[in-house]
Structure formats: structure tokens, C-alpha cells
Amino acid sequence: MTLLFVIGPPAVGKMTVGNAIAARTGFRVFHNHLAIEPALRFFEFGTPPFQRIVDGFRMSVLEEVAASDLPGLVFTFVWAFGHPGDAAVVDAYGKPFERRGRRVLYLELEASQQARLERNVGEDRLAEKASKRDLAGSRARLIRDDETYQLNSTNEFEGRDDHLRVDNTNRSPDEVAELAIRHFGLTRTTPRQS
């Protein structure tokens, strides 16, 4: 059992790369909007009740998966590295796996802002993330977040073998998935039958 965080700025391709890894490993994908979208039906992004719903749902899923016999989980997350609360949340999300002696790994993606703006309107992204369908608002948030937050690491993972950083501006999701599988020594499985 492995928890693979796929981290990076908005629209960098976390969900798409996660799906490519899952197709090769049998991991399941828990992209961050699976918790965000339902909470947005009731509360505004970032408000205390919104955050309690999102964190509670995520922790419930992570606890259950960590205790299961699944081969692994890809969990996507936008980590604001200058924000100490995000580091604490990531640490908490990994705890159910660590307590059971499971591996916790970090695949960090980076891409140019131009590439991410193009991906921001991608069909798969919009199908999975209803809140991104306001294209002008989503574009403005992406640009604002780039100006406000540090969305890629600097030296936080220095010297660690549980981390791989990939610039996927010009790499396909399949190429990145292969790099991650090799780097982390993830076990390949045959595709799941529906």
C-alpha cells in the first residue's frame, strides 16, 4: 500500500497524471475536487464549514483506504508551501498510512503558467471540476494564486528519496507516469476489469 501525493499548482495536470499512474498500477485516484465540489454546494470556498466538510471527507477516505487491501492511492493536492497550515494538513493526511507502515511519496509537478492556462480549460478538467467551468473566474484565480502563493517547493524535499519533481510543461501524462513508476519502484498491475 502506497499513498502517492501528486502536488503542484492549479491545472498542472495532477489528476491526469494520477489517472495515468492508476491505469498502470491499480491505484485509485482521489483528486482534491472530489471533496471540494460537494462542499461548494453548501458553503463558500475557504469558509470554516467548507473546510470542515472537505477535511472530514478526505480524512474518512484516507483512513479507510489506509486500512484496506488496495494497492495504493493517488491523492492530488495544491500545496501552498509558504502556508504552514498546508504542511500540517499534508502531514495529517499521510498519518493513517504511516501508522500502518505504508509508504508516503510525493510526485511534484511544475509547468509554465501558459501551459497551465491552456490545461485549465481542458475537457477532462471541466468534466470533473464543476467549479472550474466559470472559465474567466477560474483563469483569474489561477493567475492570482500564482502571484499570492508559493505553489512549488524550493528546498522542502532536499535530499529525500520519497520525492520526485517533474517539469511536465512539454511531457505527456504517460511520460510522467512512467518516470514516477520507475523512480518510486511502483508495482505494475494488470488493468482492472469493469
C-alpha positions as CSV (number, residue, x, y, z in Angstrom):
1,M,0.0,0.0,0.0
2,T,1.3,3.4,-1.0
3,L,-0.1,6.9,-0.7
4,L,1.2,8.9,-3.6
5,F,0.6,12.6,-3.2
6,V,0.6,14.4,-6.6
7,I,1.2,18.0,-5.8
8,G,1.6,21.2,-7.8
9,P,-0.2,24.4,-8.8
10,P,-3.7,24.5,-10.3
11,A,-4.1,23.0,-13.8
12,V,-0.6,21.5,-13.8
13,G,-2.1,18.1,-14.6
14,K,-2.2,16.3,-11.3
15,M,-5.5,14.5,-11.9
16,T,-4.5,13.5,-15.4
17,V,-1.1,12.2,-14.4
18,G,-2.7,10.5,-11.4
19,N,-5.1,8.7,-13.7
20,A,-2.2,7.6,-15.9
21,I,-0.4,6.2,-12.9
22,A,-3.5,4.4,-11.7
23,A,-4.0,2.8,-15.1
24,R,-0.6,1.2,-14.7
25,T,-0.6,0.3,-11.0
26,G,-4.2,-0.4,-10.0
27,F,-4.0,2.6,-7.5
28,R,-7.2,4.5,-7.0
29,V,-7.3,8.3,-7.7
30,F,-8.7,10.7,-5.1
31,H,-8.4,14.1,-6.8
32,N,-8.9,17.0,-4.5
33,H,-12.1,18.2,-6.1
34,L,-14.0,15.0,-5.2
35,A,-14.3,16.7,-1.7
36,I,-14.4,20.3,-2.9
37,E,-17.2,20.2,-5.3
38,P,-19.9,18.7,-2.9
39,A,-18.9,21.2,-0.2
40,L,-19.2,24.1,-2.6
41,R,-22.9,23.3,-3.0
42,F,-23.4,24.5,0.6
43,F,-20.6,26.8,1.6
44,E,-18.2,29.3,0.1
45,F,-14.7,28.1,-0.6
46,G,-12.4,28.5,2.4
47,T,-15.0,29.2,5.0
48,P,-14.8,27.2,8.2
49,P,-17.8,25.0,7.4
50,F,-16.5,24.3,3.9
51,Q,-13.1,23.4,5.3
52,R,-14.6,21.1,8.0
53,I,-16.6,19.2,5.3
54,V,-13.6,18.9,2.9
55,D,-11.1,17.8,5.6
56,G,-13.6,15.4,7.2
57,F,-14.4,13.7,4.0
58,R,-10.8,13.5,2.9
59,M,-9.7,12.1,6.3
60,S,-12.5,9.5,6.3
61,V,-11.5,8.3,2.8
62,L,-7.8,8.2,3.7
63,E,-8.4,6.3,6.9
64,E,-10.4,3.7,5.1
65,V,-8.0,3.3,2.2
66,A,-5.0,3.0,4.5
67,A,-6.8,0.2,6.4
68,S,-7.8,-1.6,3.1
69,D,-6.0,-4.1,0.9
70,L,-6.0,-1.7,-2.1
71,P,-2.5,-1.4,-3.8
72,G,-2.4,2.3,-3.3
73,L,-3.9,5.7,-3.6
74,V,-3.1,8.8,-5.7
75,F,-4.2,11.9,-3.8
76,T,-3.9,15.2,-5.6
77,F,-3.3,18.4,-3.7
78,V,-2.4,22.1,-4.3
79,W,0.2,22.8,-1.6
80,A,0.9,26.4,-0.7
81,F,4.4,25.9,0.6
82,G,4.7,29.3,2.4
83,H,1.5,28.5,4.3
84,P,2.3,26.4,7.5
85,G,-1.3,25.1,7.6
86,D,-0.9,23.3,4.4
87,A,2.2,21.4,5.6
88,A,0.2,20.3,8.7
89,V,-2.7,19.2,6.6
90,V,-0.4,17.1,4.3
91,D,1.2,15.6,7.3
92,A,-2.2,14.7,8.8
93,Y,-3.3,13.1,5.5
94,G,-0.3,10.9,5.5
95,K,-0.6,9.7,9.1
96,P,-3.1,6.9,8.6
97,F,-0.7,5.4,6.1
98,E,2.4,6.0,8.2
99,R,0.8,4.4,11.3
100,R,0.4,1.2,9.3
101,G,3.9,1.2,8.0
102,R,2.8,2.2,4.5
103,R,4.8,4.3,2.1
104,V,4.0,8.0,1.6
105,L,5.5,9.5,-1.6
106,Y,5.4,12.9,-3.3
107,L,5.3,13.5,-7.0
108,E,5.6,17.2,-7.6
109,L,4.6,18.7,-11.0
110,E,5.5,22.0,-12.3
111,A,4.7,23.7,-15.7
112,S,4.7,27.1,-17.2
113,Q,1.8,29.4,-16.4
114,Q,0.9,29.4,-20.1
115,A,0.7,25.6,-20.3
116,R,-1.5,25.6,-17.2
117,L,-3.8,28.3,-18.5
118,E,-4.3,26.1,-21.6
119,R,-4.9,23.0,-19.5
120,N,-7.3,25.0,-17.3
121,V,-10.0,24.7,-20.0
122,G,-9.4,21.0,-20.8
123,E,-12.4,18.8,-21.3
124,D,-11.4,16.3,-18.5
125,R,-10.8,19.0,-16.0
126,L,-14.1,20.7,-16.7
127,A,-16.0,17.4,-16.6
128,E,-14.6,16.5,-13.1
129,K,-14.5,20.0,-11.6
130,A,-17.7,22.0,-12.0
131,S,-16.4,25.0,-10.1
132,K,-13.8,25.5,-12.9
133,R,-16.5,25.9,-15.6
134,D,-16.6,29.6,-14.9
135,L,-13.7,30.0,-17.3
136,A,-13.0,33.7,-16.7
137,G,-13.1,33.2,-12.9
138,S,-11.0,30.1,-13.0
139,R,-8.4,31.8,-15.1
140,A,-8.3,34.8,-12.8
141,R,-7.9,32.5,-9.7
142,L,-5.1,30.6,-11.3
143,I,-3.2,33.9,-12.0
144,R,-4.0,35.3,-8.6
145,D,-2.8,32.1,-6.9
146,D,0.5,32.2,-8.8
147,E,1.0,35.7,-7.5
148,T,0.0,35.0,-4.0
149,Y,1.3,31.6,-3.1
150,Q,4.5,29.5,-3.5
151,L,3.0,26.5,-5.3
152,N,6.1,24.6,-6.0
153,S,8.8,23.5,-3.4
154,T,12.1,25.1,-3.0
155,N,14.2,23.1,-0.6
156,E,11.4,21.4,1.4
157,F,12.3,18.0,0.0
158,E,16.0,18.4,-0.4
159,G,17.9,15.1,-0.1
160,R,14.7,13.0,0.2
161,D,14.1,9.9,-1.9
162,D,10.3,10.0,-1.3
163,H,10.0,13.0,-3.6
164,L,10.2,13.4,-7.4
165,R,9.8,16.8,-9.1
166,V,8.9,16.8,-12.8
167,D,8.5,19.7,-15.2
168,N,5.6,18.5,-17.3
169,T,5.3,21.6,-19.5
170,N,6.3,19.5,-22.5
171,R,5.8,16.0,-21.2
172,S,2.7,13.9,-21.7
173,P,0.9,12.4,-18.7
174,D,2.0,9.0,-19.8
175,E,5.7,10.0,-19.8
176,V,5.3,11.5,-16.3
177,A,3.6,8.4,-15.1
178,E,6.4,6.2,-16.4
179,L,9.0,8.4,-14.7
180,A,7.2,8.2,-11.4
181,I,6.7,4.5,-11.5
182,R,10.4,3.9,-12.2
183,H,11.6,6.4,-9.7
184,F,9.5,5.1,-6.9
185,G,9.6,1.4,-7.9
186,L,5.8,1.2,-8.0
187,T,4.4,-2.2,-8.9
188,R,2.6,-2.5,-12.2
189,T,-0.6,-4.4,-12.3
190,T,-2.9,-5.6,-15.0
191,P,-5.8,-3.2,-15.7
192,R,-8.9,-3.6,-13.6
193,Q,-11.9,-5.2,-15.3
194,S,-15.1,-3.3,-15.0
